Amino acid sequence: MNPDLLKTKFSAFSPELILALISAGRPLSFANEQEILGPGSEVSLIPLVLKGSIRVLRDDPSGKEILLYYIQPGESCVLSILAGTKAQRSQIRAIAQADTEVWVFPSHCLKLWAQNHASWNQFVLELYTIRFEELVQVVNELAFSRVDERLLDLLQTRAKLAGGTLIQATHQQLADELGTAREVVSRLLKKLEQEKRVELGRGKIIWLG
C-alpha cells in the first residue's frame, strides 16, 4: 500500500505522527464480512481505516448482536483504542462491511503517542465525540424507535456506505444488527418490497428510496 493514502485519509495528522505510523505500522486487507476482532480477543493492533468500512457490534447476554457504529475511511475504532490503552480484552465484534483496507499499529504505541503527538490526541478526542453521539442515538432508537423505522435507517446507512443502491446482506445479518428476529426483518422487508422501496434478492437488497 502506498503510504500517501495514509497521509490523504488522515490529513490532520502531523508529519511526525505520519512518520511514526509508517515506521510502526503495516497495511492489512479484509474481505467483505470477514471478522476482524471478536469479544474476548486481545487488542494488540489498532486499525486506521483507509478504504471500505467496518461495522462494530456488541453481543447482549441473550446472544443477540446490537450494531453500535460504523468505522469509515479516516477513522479508527474508539473502543479498541480504549481497550488497547488499558491493556484490556475486546468487548466488541468488528466485521468488514466491504472489502476493506486498514493501516494497523501496535497498541503499545498509544500511550507514547498520547504524550508526544498533539494531533493524535485531537483525533482521539474528536472520535470520542462522534462515537458518543452515535451511541446516544443507538440507545434512543432501542428505547423509543420502532423496528421498522430502525430498519429503514439501517438500509439507508448501508446504501450510503456502499456508495450506491446495492446492499449485500442477508435478512439474518440485518436482524443481528438490529437485535431482533430474522422473521421480523423478513416480514418488514417484504412490506417494503410491496411499497416499491426495495427489491429483494438472494443475499442482496436494492434500495429504491
N, C-alpha and C positions, 0 to 999 in steps of 0.2 A: 504494500500500500504506500502511496505517495504521502510523505509527511505534510505536504502542502494542504492536504484535505483536513488534517488536524488543525492547521492554522486558520483555514477558512471557516470551519464549523465552530471553532472556539476562538473567534477573533478577539474576544475581550481578555484572553489570557496574555500576560506579559511575555516578551520574547524569552526571558529567563525561565519562565514556567514551561513554555513550549519545549525548550531545550531539555529541561528536566524530564518532561513527559516522553520525549523521543528517546532519551537515554535509558529511562527506567522501564518503558513500556514496550508493547508489541501489538500488532493487529490480530484480530480473531474474526472469523466469519461463522454465522449460524444460519441454518436453513429455516425456512418458514415452519413454525410450530415446534421447533427444537427447544427443549428445556435448557435454560442457561444456568439457573440456580434453583435449588429446592429447599423446602423447610428443613432446618437442622444442618444444612451444609455449612462448611467453613467458608467465611467470606475472605478469601485470600487475594482476590483480584477485584479491582473497581473498574467498571466499564464506562467509557465515554462513547456515546452513540454517534457514528459518522454517517450511516446510511440505514434505511429501514426503520423499524421501531420495535419496542419491547413492551409487552403488557405485564403488569405486576399484579399478582393476586395474593389473597390471604385465605388460608383454609380455616373454616369455622369448626367448632367442636363436633358438629354432625358430619363433617367430611365435605361439605359444600364449599365451593370457592366463591369469593367475592372479589370483583375487579376493583382495585384501588386506583390505579392510574396507568397512563402510557408514558413511555420514555421515547422522545423523538430526537432526531439529529440535533446536536448542540447541547444535549442534556445528559445527565447521569442519574443513577438510582440513589436517591437521598437516604433510603433505608439501608442500602448496602454501605454507604458512606458512614452512617451512624454505627452500624454493626462492626464495620472494619475498624473504626476509630476506637471502639470499646473492646475489640477482640471478642465479639460475641458471634454466635452462630446465626444464620439467616432464619428469619421468621416469615419470609415471603417466598413465593414462587415466581420466577421470571421466565417468560416464554417469548421467543422471537415471533413477532407479529407478521413479519415478511422475511425474505432473505435479508439478513442484517449484518452490517459490518461495524465492529467496535474497536476502540483502542483501549487496552487494559493495562493497568499498572498495579504493582503490589500494594496491598492495603497498609503495609508498614510505612509507606511514604506519606500517609495522610497527616500525621502529627507534624512531621518535618515541614511539609508544605504549608500547613496552617501557621507555622512560626515564621516562615521565610517569604511567603508569596501572598501579597495583599489581593491580587487578582483571583487567587484560588478562594480565599475567604469570601470575597464578594460574590463569586459564582455560587458557592455553597449557600450563602445567605439568601440569594435570590431563588435558588432551587427550593430551599425550605419554605419560603413564602408561597411559591407556586403550588407545591405539593400540599401544604396545609390547607389552602383554599380548595383544592380538589378533593381532599379527604373530608372537609366540611360538607362539600356538595354530595359526596357519597353517602354520608350519614343522613343528610336531609332527604336524599332520594329513597334510601332504605326506610326511613321513618314516615315519609309523607307522600311519596310518589307511587302511583300505580305501576304494576309491572309493564303494562302496555306502553306507558309513557317512557319508562326506562329503556324498553326495547327499542323504541324509536330513536332515542338519544344515542343508544349504542350503535345502531345501524348507521346513523348519520356520522358518528365519530369514526367508525370502521371505514366507511366510504371515503371520508376525508383523508384518513391515514393512507389508504390505498391509492389516493390520487385519481380516483375515477368513480365508477359505479359498481364495479365487481367486488363483492365481499366473499372471500374464501373462508367459509366457516360452516361447521355442521350445526344442527339445531342443539346438540348436546353441548358444544363449545359455548354457544351463546347462553344457554341455560346456566352453565357453570359460572360464566362471568356475571350473570345477574343474580346468582344464588337462588335459582328456582328450578322447577322440574322441566325436563325436556318436553313433556306433553303440553305444558303451559305455553312454552315458546312455539311449539309446532302449531298449536291452535291459533295463537296470535299472528304468526306468520301467514297462515292460511287466510286469515281475515284480511291482512294487509294485501295479500295477492288478489283477493276478490275486489279490494278497493283500488287496484291498479297502482299500488305504491311500491310493490316489489315483484320480481319474478323469481320463482324458486327453481333450483336445480340440485343435482346431487353434489353435496359439499360446497355449494356456492349459492349466493343470493345476489341478484342485480337490484340495486337501489334506484328506484324511479322518482323518489322525492314525494 
